[in-house]
Amino acid sequence: MRSILFVFCYCCLTGLQAQTLNNFSLKDIGNAMLVVTDGNGKLVHMSTDMENYGTPFFDSDFYPADITLVSGQRYENIQVKVNLLSNEVIFKADDGKELAILPAIQSVVLKKDGTNTVFEFGYPSFEKQTDKTVYQVLSKGEVTVLKYFFIQVTEAKPYSSATMLRTIEKFPKLLVYSKKIGLKAAPKSTQEVEALFKEDGAKINAILGSNKLKIKKEADLVKCFEMFNQPMLK
């Protein structure tokens, strides 16, 4: 099956491999595959008589990004968008075709309006997520704070309407990761902090208390672990 897939990709891209996008080369990075990228995600059944609301992409527009592969190869200023439904990074070729990068990606640094948004792959399996799931990295360190987006797709046909409606909604979920505890849902109380982090729980709760931070608030959670990760606090 893999050999057939390779031949299919090669035939589709023979005319593209001589092209480059900035310093990004299809020949260097490996094979790519055409995917459905009309804002609904390739895992969703497509229909011509359906109205669509919402998008599975982190942002529907393309923005420059730096991409690091698991192999160590790095590419800068590639125009991409991140599909949170299919866990793929999509880039636009010179001829306008939108392609998904197939080689394993380690990280993507998306640059939008002067702000860098970091995405990473390769975290341990948790609930229905696998090592191929993409996460937004909110804070990186001994304890890393991640955001996972569950994408819900709902299809319905309104009464007396001949057109189906497809609604795509994003439901963010905060997680924490460290070598000690693995990948877990972010704590929502001081009691959960102590139960999850054990010997470090008292330090984390002290940071929350002394800085009047609320563990349930995303910004406060991130600030708490940014402070915890500082070497002076170890």
C-alpha positions in Angstrom: 0.0 0.0 0.0 2.8 2.4 0.9 4.6 1.8 -2.5 1.3 2.5 -4.3 0.9 5.7 -2.3 4.4 6.7 -3.1 4.0 6.2 -6.8 0.7 8.2 -6.7 2.4 11.1 -4.9 5.4 11.0 -7.2 3.2 11.1 -10.3 1.1 14.0 -9.0 4.2 16.0 -8.0 6.6 15.4 -10.8 5.9 18.8 -12.3 6.2 20.5 -8.9 9.5 19.2 -7.5 11.5 21.7 -9.4 9.6 24.6 -7.7 10.6 26.3 -4.5 8.8 28.5 -2.1 11.3 30.9 -0.5 14.0 28.5 0.7 11.6 25.6 0.9 12.0 22.8 -1.6 9.6 19.9 -2.2 12.6 17.9 -3.3 14.4 18.5 -0.1 11.6 18.1 2.3 10.2 15.0 0.7 6.8 14.0 -0.8 3.6 15.9 -0.3 0.0 15.0 -1.0 -2.9 17.1 -2.3 -5.6 17.4 0.3 -9.0 19.0 0.6 -8.5 22.4 2.0 -11.7 24.3 1.5 -12.0 25.1 5.2 -13.8 21.9 6.2 -10.9 19.5 6.6 -10.3 16.4 4.5 -11.8 14.1 7.1 -15.2 15.5 6.5 -17.5 14.2 3.8 -17.7 16.9 1.1 -21.0 17.8 -0.6 -21.7 20.5 -3.2 -25.2 21.3 -1.8 -24.0 22.1 1.7 -23.4 25.5 3.5 -20.4 25.5 5.8 -19.8 27.6 8.9 -16.6 27.6 10.8 -13.1 26.2 9.9 -10.9 23.5 11.3 -7.8 25.7 10.7 -6.2 27.6 13.5 -6.4 30.5 11.1 -7.9 30.2 7.6 -5.2 32.5 6.1 -1.7 31.5 5.2 1.1 33.1 7.3 4.9 32.7 7.2 6.3 30.0 9.5 9.5 28.3 10.5 9.2 24.5 10.3 11.5 22.0 12.0 11.2 18.3 11.0 11.8 15.4 13.3 14.8 14.6 11.1 16.3 18.0 12.2 15.8 19.8 8.9 14.6 23.3 9.3 12.8 25.6 6.8 12.1 29.3 7.3 9.4 31.6 6.2 7.1 29.0 4.6 3.5 30.2 4.0 1.4 27.7 5.9 -1.8 27.2 7.9 -2.5 24.5 10.5 -5.4 22.1 10.2 -6.5 21.2 13.7 -8.9 18.5 12.5 -6.5 16.4 10.4 -3.4 17.5 12.4 -1.6 18.6 9.2 0.4 21.6 8.2 -0.7 22.9 4.8 1.4 25.1 2.5 0.7 26.7 -0.8 2.9 25.9 -3.8 3.9 28.4 -6.4 1.1 27.2 -8.7 -1.5 27.8 -6.0 -2.1 24.2 -5.1 -2.4 23.6 -1.3 -0.4 20.6 -0.1 0.0 18.8 3.2 3.6 18.1 4.4 4.0 14.4 4.9 7.4 14.0 6.6 7.1 14.0 10.4 7.1 17.6 11.8 8.5 18.5 15.2 7.5 22.1 15.5 5.9 25.0 13.6 6.4 28.7 14.6 3.6 30.6 12.9 4.3 34.4 12.5 1.2 36.6 12.5 1.1 40.4 13.1 4.5 40.3 14.9 3.5 37.5 17.2 4.9 34.0 17.1 2.5 31.1 17.8 4.2 27.8 18.4 2.8 24.3 17.5 4.4 21.0 18.3 3.9 17.3 17.6 5.2 14.2 19.3 3.7 14.4 22.8 2.5 11.1 24.5 -0.9 9.6 23.8 -3.6 11.0 26.1 -7.3 10.2 25.8 -8.0 10.2 22.0 -4.8 12.2 21.2 -1.7 10.5 19.8 1.9 11.5 19.1 0.6 12.8 15.8 -1.7 15.3 17.4 -0.8 19.0 17.1 -0.8 21.2 20.2 -0.4 24.9 20.6 2.5 25.5 23.0 1.6 28.3 25.5 4.6 27.9 27.8 7.7 25.7 27.5 9.9 24.4 30.2 10.1 21.7 33.0 6.4 22.0 32.9 5.0 22.8 29.5 1.5 24.2 29.1 -0.3 23.1 25.9 -3.7 23.8 24.2 -5.5 21.1 22.4 -8.4 21.9 20.0 -11.2 19.4 19.8 -13.0 20.0 16.5 -16.7 19.1 16.4 -18.4 18.8 13.1 -22.2 18.9 13.0 -24.4 18.4 9.9 -28.1 19.3 9.9 -30.8 20.0 7.5 -33.1 22.8 8.6 -36.9 22.3 8.3 -38.2 23.0 4.8 -34.7 23.6 3.5 -33.1 21.8 0.6 -29.6 22.7 1.8 -27.6 20.9 4.5 -25.7 23.0 7.0 -22.3 21.9 8.3 -21.0 23.7 11.5 -17.4 23.3 12.6 -16.6 24.4 16.1 -13.4 24.5 18.1 -13.3 23.5 21.8 -9.9 24.3 23.4 -8.6 22.2 26.3 -5.6 23.1 28.4 -3.0 20.4 29.3 0.3 20.2 31.1 3.3 18.0 30.3 6.5 17.1 32.2 8.8 14.1 32.3 7.6 13.4 35.8 3.8 13.3 35.2 3.6 12.8 31.4 0.7 14.5 29.6 -2.3 15.4 31.8 -5.3 17.7 31.8 -4.4 21.0 33.4 -5.4 21.2 37.1 -8.4 23.4 38.0 -7.9 23.7 41.8 -5.1 23.8 44.4 -6.1 20.3 45.5 -5.7 19.0 41.9 -2.3 20.8 41.7 -1.0 18.9 44.8 -2.5 15.6 43.6 -0.9 15.9 40.2 2.5 17.4 41.0 3.0 15.9 44.4 6.3 17.3 45.8 6.2 20.3 43.5 2.6 21.0 44.3 3.4 23.1 47.3 5.7 25.3 45.3 3.2 25.8 42.5 0.4 26.6 44.9 2.7 29.1 46.7 3.3 30.9 43.3 -0.5 31.0 42.7 -1.2 32.4 46.1 1.6 35.0 46.4 0.8 36.3 42.9 -3.0 36.1 43.3 -3.3 33.9 40.2 -6.4 31.8 39.4 -5.5 28.3 38.2 -8.7 28.1 36.0 -7.7 31.1 33.9 -5.5 30.4 30.9 -3.3 33.5 31.3 -2.8 32.8 35.0 -2.0 29.2 34.4 0.6 30.1 31.9 2.1 32.8 34.1 2.3 30.4 37.0 4.3 27.8 35.2 6.5 30.4 33.5 7.5 31.5 37.0 7.8 27.9 38.2 10.1 27.1 35.3 12.6 29.9 36.2 15.9 28.4 37.5 15.9 30.7 40.6 12.8 29.0 41.9 14.2 25.5 41.9 
